[in-house]
Amino acid sequence: SCFPSLNMINFILGLLNSKLLPMFIEILNPSVTTQVGDLKKIPILNSRHKSEIIDLLVSKCIDISKYDWDAFETSWDFKNHPLITHKENSTSIEQAFYNWASYAENQFNQLKANEEELNRIFIEIYGLQGELTPDVDDKDVTITRIYDSKEDIPESMKGNNYVLTREDVIKSFI
């Protein structure tokens, strides 16, 4: 549990989802389990001049992730299948599929860029430029990415639970 003040929520969310958290946890508690007290020990270096951009980037990450989550029936806020949502200028299910795949790819790239920028900012705030890089592996970006077939899935995405193929999309639509 974590109960930050309202003005610190996005800063804390950004920090806890950055590349710094695993490093801090490994230093504070090198055992297998993470305890509540371990999180409490993480130093919070709030950089006032960076808090506005952190707040904006975290908000955008939340919006992108929520929209992606709501595209599936497991979400309480699910309304329509993405093939219906992305049917604009479509005359076929195939075109709606490509519209959604293109949209999902853009969202994936934006989320990845936001996460890398947040990593860069936190690495700078904590002075860890020589210890960490801001890079995020594609397989670690946790929103939908769509491919035509299993053979089209690159090695860099193996192990990502958010990868879909055209077959998966059509099955979910039916």
C-alpha positions in Angstrom: 0.0 0.0 0.0 1.1 3.5 -0.7 -0.8 6.6 0.2 0.9 9.6 -1.4 -0.5 13.1 -1.3 -2.7 14.0 -4.3 0.0 16.2 -5.9 2.6 13.3 -5.7 0.5 10.4 -7.1 1.8 10.6 -10.7 5.3 11.2 -9.5 5.2 8.1 -7.3 3.5 6.0 -10.0 6.2 7.1 -12.5 9.0 6.3 -10.1 7.5 2.9 -9.1 7.1 2.0 -12.8 10.6 3.2 -13.8 13.8 1.2 -14.2 14.9 2.5 -10.9 12.5 0.5 -8.8 14.1 -2.9 -9.4 17.5 -1.4 -8.6 16.2 0.2 -5.3 14.5 -3.0 -4.2 17.6 -5.1 -4.9 19.7 -2.7 -2.8 17.1 -2.4 0.0 16.1 -6.0 0.2 18.1 -8.5 -1.9 15.7 -11.4 -0.9 13.0 -13.0 -3.0 10.1 -11.1 -1.5 9.4 -7.4 -1.3 7.8 -6.1 1.9 5.8 -2.9 2.4 8.6 -1.5 4.5 11.0 -1.9 1.5 8.8 0.5 -0.6 8.7 3.0 2.3 12.6 3.1 2.3 12.8 4.2 -1.4 14.2 7.8 -1.4 11.8 10.3 -3.0 13.8 13.0 -4.7 11.1 15.3 -5.9 12.4 17.5 -8.6 10.1 20.5 -8.8 11.3 21.6 -12.2 10.5 18.1 -13.6 7.3 17.3 -11.8 5.0 19.0 -14.4 6.4 16.9 -17.3 6.4 13.7 -15.1 2.7 14.4 -14.3 1.9 14.9 -18.0 3.8 11.8 -19.2 2.3 9.5 -16.4 -1.2 10.8 -17.2 -0.7 10.0 -20.9 0.6 6.5 -20.0 -2.4 5.9 -17.9 -4.8 7.1 -20.7 -3.1 4.9 -23.3 -3.1 1.8 -21.1 -6.7 2.3 -19.9 -7.9 2.7 -23.5 -6.1 -0.5 -24.5 -7.5 -2.3 -21.4 -11.1 -1.1 -22.2 -10.8 -2.6 -25.7 -11.3 -6.1 -24.2 -14.2 -7.8 -22.6 -12.3 -8.4 -19.4 -12.7 -4.6 -18.7 -15.7 -3.4 -16.8 -15.7 -0.4 -19.2 -15.7 -2.5 -22.4 -18.3 -1.1 -24.8 -17.4 -2.3 -28.3 -15.0 -4.6 -30.0 -12.1 -2.6 -31.5 -13.1 -3.7 -35.0 -16.3 -1.8 -34.6 -14.6 1.1 -32.9 -12.0 1.4 -35.7 -14.3 0.9 -38.6 -14.1 4.5 -39.8 -13.6 4.7 -43.6 -13.8 0.9 -43.7 -15.8 -1.1 -46.1 -14.7 -4.4 -44.7 -13.6 -6.2 -41.5 -10.2 -6.5 -43.0 -9.9 -2.7 -43.3 -11.2 -2.3 -39.7 -8.5 -4.8 -38.6 -5.8 -2.8 -40.3 -7.1 0.5 -38.8 -7.0 -1.0 -35.4 -3.6 -2.6 -36.0 -2.2 0.7 -37.1 -3.8 2.6 -34.1 -2.4 -0.1 -31.7 1.1 0.2 -33.2 1.0 4.0 -32.8 -0.2 3.7 -29.2 2.5 1.1 -28.5 5.2 3.4 -29.8 3.9 6.4 -27.9 3.7 4.4 -24.6 7.2 3.1 -25.1 8.5 6.6 -25.9 6.8 8.0 -22.8 8.2 5.2 -20.6 11.7 5.8 -21.9 11.4 9.5 -21.3 10.2 8.9 -17.8 13.1 6.6 -17.2 15.5 9.2 -18.6 14.0 11.9 -16.3 14.2 9.7 -13.2 17.7 8.5 -14.0 18.7 12.2 -14.3 17.0 13.2 -11.0 18.7 10.4 -9.1 22.1 10.9 -10.9 22.3 7.4 -12.2 23.3 8.1 -15.8 26.3 5.8 -15.6 24.3 3.0 -14.0 21.1 2.7 -16.0 19.9 3.4 -19.5 16.3 4.6 -20.2 15.7 2.0 -22.9 12.6 -0.2 -22.6 12.5 -3.5 -24.4 9.5 -4.0 -26.7 8.4 -7.1 -24.8 8.1 -5.0 -21.6 5.6 -2.6 -23.1 2.3 -3.8 -21.8 -0.3 -2.9 -24.3 -1.7 -4.6 -27.4 0.5 -5.1 -30.5 -1.0 -6.8 -33.5 0.6 -8.9 -36.2 -0.8 -10.6 -39.2 0.4 -14.1 -38.1 2.6 -15.9 -35.5 5.4 -16.0 -38.0 5.4 -12.1 -38.2 6.0 -11.7 -34.4 9.6 -10.6 -34.0 12.0 -12.2 -31.5 11.9 -9.0 -29.5 8.2 -9.5 -28.7 8.5 -13.2 -27.7 7.1 -13.6 -24.2 4.9 -10.5 -24.3 1.4 -11.4 -23.3 -0.2 -8.5 -25.2 0.7 -9.7 -28.7 -2.2 -10.6 -30.9 -2.4 -12.0 -34.4 -5.1 -11.4 -37.0 -6.5 -14.9 -36.0 -6.8 -13.8 -32.4 -8.6 -10.6 -33.3 -11.1 -12.3 -35.5 -11.8 -15.0 -32.9 -12.4 -12.3 -30.3 -14.7 -10.5 -32.6 -16.8 -13.6 -33.3 
